[in-house]
Amino acid sequence: MSSIILEARDIRYRYPRGMEAICGISFHIRRKEKIALVGPNGAGKSTLLTMFNGMIRPDSGTLLFDNEPIRYDTASLRMLRKRVGFVLQNPDRQIIAPTVYQDVAFGPTNLGYREDEVKEAVLRALRQVGLEGFGRRPPHQLSGGEKKRVAIAGVLAMDPDVLVFDEPTSGLDPTGSEDIMELLDELNHDGKTIIISTHDVELAYPWADRAILMTGGSILHEDIPEVAFGNLSSVRTAHLSLPTLLELHMELQKRGFSLPGKKPRTVLDMMHCIETLFETTQGPCRHGRITVCNVDQDSRELLLEWLSVHKGICTGAMGTRAKQCAENAGIHLDFTYSVIDKCILKALLGDDSLILTTESMVKRVYLRVDAYGRESGSRIPVLLLAPEQKMVHEKNGSEP
């Protein structure tokens, strides 16, 4: 099976009585990638996104899904839209039913699911986005972030392979934006290919596997973010600014500092660069430990008992269910976004921390800490709070 799930070959599109919106674009997207289309308003990002599930048909060129040219008959589009889910920038334009349950059920019902299958799909989707128990709520009573999650649940209920988001954080406050981007990370970790459009370089730079810079309906540059955004000419042509961490890295280089390794994508990466510049001959300090609790196990009693012993420990939650578990248990959260990196930073200061997360995300903690250890030489102990043994097991940063 090919790793490429979406491909464009010299596609063009002109709006009726308008200028050309897509000007001979070619690219491909691999399965399970996180792709950010980045550019100013009018760059063609939204037009391109709507082509991915057949809402707009190119005037010329070819779009392929799963190595087959997209066909535009009713049956083919019906199947394409099951596999490529689209979430609009404004959820009020996507939510059409009088209750959350009915709205999320709309897609599965139209696909001909049986009643029991519709119910299962709706409950699964609401659980994925953290809206369990919201089924009877009228959408107009929800917050902007909750409406966005309902729109996402409506797409997830059809179990697509690819999720497409037009400006996923539009209209949200910083905390709401962080929650939505973490949800996209969860969905990607579960195997979904995620494509977003945005003009926010600070959002796209640390998040994406690849960034596609656009302007005037054309692609200026596409590569891993540190390369795509590192091309000053392309960034300026696209009327964008440099990500702050990348700009700081460049300024340090201009001042003659020899910086180690790759360009920083996160605050943790930047701190590694800075600390390397100011290394001393002092002996290595004791690193703090990171403890991981899988909230999908029956661990609440053990968790509260453990926290009563480790009072004041910095605690973070990764994923919607983990955050809900913390809220239900009355656990104060210090970190709700970039949790692993923030706990690594704590460990480098000699402080212990706790990460609440779900079954599917536990492995991600070990892999990230292990990768940082290999790159930096700092081995940070990772421990698993395991209710079945009523004790904490140390994994030494390796896979559980």
MOBEL-V49194 format. One line per field, one symbol per residue. psi: psi as a letter, one per 40 degrees, with the letter a starting at -180 (. if undefined). A space follows every 10 residues. Layout:
BEGIN
psi: ???
END
This chain:
BEGIN
psi: hiehdhhhgf iihhihfiih dhgfhhiihi heihhhhhii heeeddddde ddfedhhidi ahhhhfehhh ieiddddddd eddhhhhidh ddedheieid ddddeddddd efiidddddd ddddddddef fheedehhde eiiddddddd dddddddefi dhhhhhgdeh eiiddddddd ddddddddde eihhhiiieh dddddedidi hhhiifeihd ihaiddddee gddddddefi iiiddddddd ddddeehhhi aiiheidddd dddddddfii eiiiihiiih hhhheeiged dddddddddg heihhihhid ddddddddef hhhdheifdd ddddddddee iiihhhiide eddddddddd dddddeehhh hhihhhddef ihhhefeih.
END
